[in-house]
Amino acid sequence: MSVRSLCEFTAKHGDLDRRFTPSATALEGQLGQAAVQARRGPAYECEVALQGRFGPLLVRGRADGYDPPSNRLEEIKTIRGQPEAMAENRRHLHWAQLQTYGALLCAARELQEVQLALVYVDAGTQHETVLQQLCSAAELQATLARRCGLFVDWARQELTHRAARDQALELLPFPPGPFRPGQRELAEAVYRTAVNGRCLLAQAPTGIGKTLGALFPMLRAMPGQRLDKIGYLTCKGTGRITALEALHRVRDQTPAGAVRVLALVAKEQACEHPGKACHGDACPLAQGFYDRLPAAREQAVAEAWMDPAAQRRIALQHGICPYYLGQELLRWADVVVGDVHHAFDPNGQLHGLAQALGWRIGLLVDEAHNLVERTRQMYSAAISLAQIRAARVLAPALLRPLFSRLIQLLGEAAAEQDGDYAAHDEIPDDMADALQELVSGLGEHLQTQPMAHGPVLNFYFDVVRLQKAVDRFGTHSLLDIEREALGSSVEATLSLRNIAPATFLRPRFEACHCAVLFSATLAPQGYQRDLLGLPDNSGWIDVPPIFAPENLRVQIADRVSTRYPHREASLAAVVDLMARQFSAHPGNYLAFFSSFQYLQQAADALALRHPQVPQWRQDRAMDDAARVAFLTRFVPQGQGIAFAVLGGAFAEGVDLPGSRLIGAFIATLGLPPVSPLQDQFRQRLDRLFGAGHGYADLVPGMHKVVQAAGRVLRAPDDRGWLWLMDQRYRQPEVLALLPAWWRHQP
Ligand code: SF4
């Protein structure tokens, strides 16, 4: 075990303190350390390798420096801001590391005592602040022995749990009842993937029981593959409920507590004191968090079912924050259910801990057709003049020139560019410098504001995110400035948009033992492989549907053009077709249009030309209650046409079996609107992966179409109609992207 991990595990106490602390970059850390080491005398030893065995535990690490003549052992920390402003628990952790190195050094060199020096070096000025303690070998040994004892007790408990867990999983039967059609095929492919330690793209249709079909084989493979954890990750919140339902069945079939399940939710959902800062001076649930954490953790681990309700109950019982309890429990869970960002975001905690602690992880990614878009967002950033101006008003006067400089440079760049949109090959040096200076200045200011939270801090996070995106900039991303005239002033937004997240995701896939990405809509596989950076040996499975192909009557309206310039002219034909279908086969239908504007036009036209057809519409500002009301109108044997946006809230994850929904109309091909941005997007993707794949438009467009169409048949006995309303659905490249089992009428 590394010294750092041992101390993080055993040396935390007192308040939770998530106060903002600007940290030095890795490079600044190396430079700071090198600067300090260069100032020391010739006898100074750098990077002193140390290790020691305590019972079954081997602890090792490298102390930053040791000076034998003065018998001084140093731990060098490069920081931003004042060392006095550092949170107490962070400094405590630094001392714990240094004390551990001290104990190992004393043992290795038979020293009676050692001078411990915690050296804080400023990332900007490289000024040193040194804190010292003279410690005897005996007291250091005693402290280390106590820490190792704590860890070994935990590790023994975990090994016992692990053995019981693995034994239970080896005996885990597949859920009662026979396999559904296609489910066995999926389960076998997932099991093979786990055993071979690979990645798999699994396109599996609705109704086969995908969640169980993926989860059970991964659980069964867990003992043999020595998996530490399974991450069941979803792109949208709805998938988490299904996963927990499946895990309930695992719980029913295993001894109590055998498999620990943790479901993570966003901080906004779990926070008991919204608007407060997360530290002991502001939030009562942060006070003494680490002192009360062990008892809460013990209870949660004993209960084993750690869903958000259980986390809240246990946390409040012990007077600590439920959200951060959930984060702490990550180390203790066998199956973690949560959002995909835990594994794929630059700061994803599941990935970070797995790297730090050497976990073997099996990933299951549900609704994986959304992963490209979700991960693009994780590696993108933007900032507008309006944001900078608003933050400048709130910033201290001393810092305002830094804001003004960035405003000036972004405004000038926007004014000078040809047109309201321009892509740039690189960020101009002066703008990059201005951004860096703003990040540094604001960071140093915030370091002196221990209670900082709110708009200025949020703005700081935005600029840090942008700066990191600038640092990562490459062919995988697009840098652009959008300009908009607002009266006499100009608005401009600088964006770094990731277009191909493969560069960042490939190492993530390589780091886990195995990963299964599943969805009803993944084809073509090349799109997912290229954009997600899946390893070359990744597998692919396309599970056949459970429906008889003739149950879905697919019609192509090939006399209709829904291209943007033809929409007005074709509106009457579109709604007449819908009314004819409704009159011939009355029932509930969903009609998908590519934008709210187009949706309104079509719904108005239907109301005008066919007022007898009942209709209801999605609108832009629907809250949860409005969404439920929209879906509630789909009663069995009901009649009407519901208008919704393609790619929107009702185009996926909506389950309306039987006569609740008997058909869908899909107007357009779901292509993004023509724009200079879209043009750049396409050019960049063509440059990366070759032209003609449709990666920028046709493939994502058809994913939306197939997802929306997937609302019609939900159960094996369902029958329904699907109208594809555009003549381009006859084009070979479009037909090639439709599911092979769809049988379109000639
Ligand atoms: S309850 Fe809310 S404010 Fe308090 S520590 Fe938790 S997340 Fe932070």
Residues whose N, C-alpha, C, O or C-beta is under 5 A from the ligand:
A	BS01	SF4	C271 E272 H273 K276 A277 C278 C283 L285 A286 C321 Y323
